[in-house]
Amino acid sequence: MNEEDQIHAVEVIVDALNSIGLEISRLRGDIQRNSGYHARNEIEQIKQRIKDQPKRLEHFGFKVYSQHDEDGIIEEIFRRLNIAAGTFCEIGVEDGLECNSLYLIHKGWRGAWLEGNIDQKQNIEGNFHSLINSRRLSVGVGMVTPDNIGEAIDSTMSAIQINPEELDFLSIDIDGMDIYLFEALNYRPKVICIEYNGKFPASLIKKPIFDSDYAWKGGDYMGASLAAMTETAMSKGYTLVGTNITGVNAFFVRSDLVGASFEGPFTSEALFNPARYSLFFDHFRVGIGHKADFGPYVDLI
């Protein structure tokens, strides 16, 4: 084979590989779209099973910046509590682009983020400098532990002149030892969102042994059961009012505020959702749609 034939053969191979690559991309897109379609159908079927319970929070879930459908549930809880623009503290936000309070900021809320991974400091300050400079957001970077949670909340919120005693919303997502932060909490926010381990059945009271050096390894050893969270909440004067449809987050409201606004009975057995991570994981992140980003935006609130 002469040199010209060799070049032609290489060009044919390259063209074939490019065609294969395009076909793989198309197939991946088709798989994601089909997976998303089936996930949405499954979500609607789950909601149909509780259609006779109109106050169940699963009916109101949607995603803006949250990991799953937490944004809509949080919005509905505060609508029922008649709080349009309040204050928040969120523990565990990574780079801030997938968390439970960024949508609240868009709605006029102010508050604090606490992130344990110091490598995220530059990302947070780069993405959200406009919020930080305008004192709508205070950021603390460093590990939050049962020993320092009170000091961490106080220092970050006081930095933008928010009294932590009047905190409306607290979100805890540290992928494992969350219940120990809950147990050590001395402040009494109106609403708490905290991750539970949906692999455990609703009646099982189970929590990991405390490990100050724990780091999530991607497995299912990642936190306490819903029953354990609910028991802790009750001891602190909170009522379980719901969980999200993927079985990741539990929502607790201070018991003096619950009234008739939520669907009982307020037990882990009645309000449990098992782990259904595939419903949101994540049929739109790769190849379809756009990754999360932030501003600056014109603020019309």
N, C-alpha and C positions, 0 to 999 in steps of 0.2 A: 504493500500500500504506500503510494507516494505521499508527500507532505500535504498536498491539496486534499487528497482523500481523507487523511487523518484529521485535518481541520474540519472538514465537512461532517465526519463522524462525531467529533466532539460537539459541534453545533447541534446535531440531531439529538444527542444525549442530553445536552443542556435544555433544549426545547422540551424534551420529554419530561425532564425533572421539573421544569417550571409548570408544565401542564398538570403533573401529579400534585405539585404543591398547591396550585389553585383549586384542584378538585378536593384535596384534603381540607382546605379552608372552607370551601362551600359545604362539604359534608359536616364539618364541625359546627358551622353556623346552623345548618338544618337540625342537627342533634340538639343544640342549645335551644333553638326555637321550639322544637317538639317537647323538650324537657320542661321549658317554661310553660307551655300550654297545658301539659299534664299536671304540673304543680299547681297552676291556678285552678284547674278543675278540682283537684284534691282539696284545696283550701275551701272552695265553695261547698264541697260535699261535707266537710267538717262543720262549716257554719250552718249548713242545713240541719245538722243533727242537734243544734242548740237554738234553732229558730224560735222555739217557744220560750226562750229566755232572752228577751230583747235587751236586757241590761248587761249581758255578758260582754266583756271588753273585746273578745276576739272579733266581734262584728265591726269594730272601728279601726282595726289595725291597718297601717300603711307605712311605707318606707320613703323617707326623704334622704336623711343621712344616717339613720340607725342601721344596725346590722341586719335586722329583719323588719318586723312590722311595729316596732316599739314606738316610733314617732306618732303614729295615729292613736295608739292606746294612751300614751302620755297626754296628748292633746285632749282626748275625751275625758280623762280623769280630771284634768284641771278645768275643763268646761263645766263638769258637774260640781266642782268646788267653787265655781265663779271666780277663778283666778285667770285673768287674761295675759298678764305680763308680770312675772314674779322673779324669784332668784333661785339659782341652782348651784350645786357643786357636783362635779362628776369625777370619780376616781377611776382612772384607767381609760385613756382616750387614744393611745398610740399617737398618730400624727394629727388627730382631731377631725379627720375627714369622714370617719365612720364612728359616730358616737350618739348618745341619747340627748344631747343638749344643743347641738349646732342648729337644729331646726328651731329650737326655742329662741336662740339668739336672733334668728331672722324675724321672729315674732315680737321682738322688743325686750326679751329677758336679759338679765345681767347675771354674771356669776363667775365661778372658778373652775379650772381644770387642774387635776393633780395626776401626773404621769410618772411612773416609776422608771421608765427607760430614758436615761439621760441622752441617748443618741437621738431621741425624737425632739429635743429642745429646739434645734435649728429649724426643723420642719415646721413645728408649731409656730415659732416666732416669725418664720418667713411667710407662712400662709395667712396668719391672722394678726399681723402687726397693726392693721387698721383698728381692729377690735381692742387690742391691748393698749394702743396709744390713746384711744378714746375712753379707756377705763370701763368698757363694757365687759371685758374679760380679763381675769387675773390668772396667771399660770404659775404653778409650782412643779418643779421637776425633782424627783427623788422618791425613794420607796416609802409608801404609806404603810404603817404597821399598827397593830393594836395599841402599842405604846405611844405612838405619836399622832394618831388620827385626829384627836381634838386639836392639837397644836397646828397640824397641817391645814385643817379646815379654817381655823381661826385666822392664821397668818395670811392665807391667800385671799380670803373674803374680806378681811379688814383692810387689805391693801387697796381695795376699791370701795371702801366705806360701806360694806354690807355687814350687817349684824348677823352672825351665824345663828343666833338664838331665834331669828325670824326667817330662817331658811325654808323655802317652799319645796324644793325638790333635791333629793340626793340620789345619785346613781353610782353603784359599785360594780366594777367589772375588772377584777384582777386575776381571773382565770384559775381560781383554786382555793385560796384561803379567805374568800369573801366573807364567810360567816363570822370569822374572828374579828373582822373590822366592824361588822354589825353588832356583835356582842360588846365590843369596847366603845361603841358610839354613845356619847353623852348628850349630844344635841338631839332635838326632836323635830326634824323637818316634817312637813305635812305629808309628803309622799316619798316613798323609797322604792327604787327599782334595783333589783339585785339578781345576779345570775344564780340559777340552781342547776343541779345535775339531773337532767330528765331521763336518765337511764334507770333511776331508782323508782319503783312503784310509789304511788301516792301515799301509802300508809307507812312506808319505811323511814324511820328516823336514823339518818346516817350523815356523818360529817368526817372529813379527812382529819388525821392527826396533824396538829399544827406544826409547820416547818417553816422557819423564817427564811430559809434559803430555797424554798420551793419555786420552780419555774415550770410552767406547763410544757409538756413534751409532745403535745399533739394527740394524746390518747384520751380515754374517757375517765381517767383519774383527775378530776378537775373541779371538785366542789361538793357542797352538801346537797342532800335531798331537799325537795320542797317541804316535806314534813318537818325536817330539822329547821329550815328557815322560818317556817310558820310558827314553830314553838318558840324560837328566839324572838320573833316579832311580837307574839302575844305577851311575852314577859316584859316587853318594853312599851306596851300599850298601843300596838299596831294590829290592824286587821288585814288579812289577805283578801284582796278584792279581785284578783285575776292573774292569769299567766298568758304569755303570748303563744300563738298557735304553733310555733316551732319548738316549744318546750325548753326555752332558754332563760327567759326572764320572768321573775315574779314581781308583782306590784302590791305594795302595802300602803295603806292610808292610815293615818293616826286615828285611833278608834273614836275619838270624840268628834270626828268630822264625817264619819261614814254615813250616818243617818239611813235614809231610804234610797240613797242614790245608786247603790250597787246591787248586783245579783248575788244573793246567798243561795245555799248556806256557805259561810265563809270558812270552809275547811279545805285542806289540801286534797282530800278525796273528791270533793265536788268541783274544784276549780283547776285540777291538774291537767296539764297537757304533756304527753310524753315527748321525748326527743324526736323531732322531725326535721333535722337539719337540711335535708335534701330539698325541702320546699323553697328555700331561699339560697341555696349554695350552688353557685350563684349564676343563674342562667343568663346573666347580662353583663358579667364582668369582662369576658374575653371575647372579642370579635363582634359583639353586639352592644350597641349603646355607647355610653361615654363614662369614663371613670370619674369618681367624685373629685371636685375641685372647689375652690372658694375665691370669690370676689376680686377686687372690691365691688360693692353694689351701691346703688343709690337707695338710701333708706327712707321709705315713705311712711314709716310708722311714726 
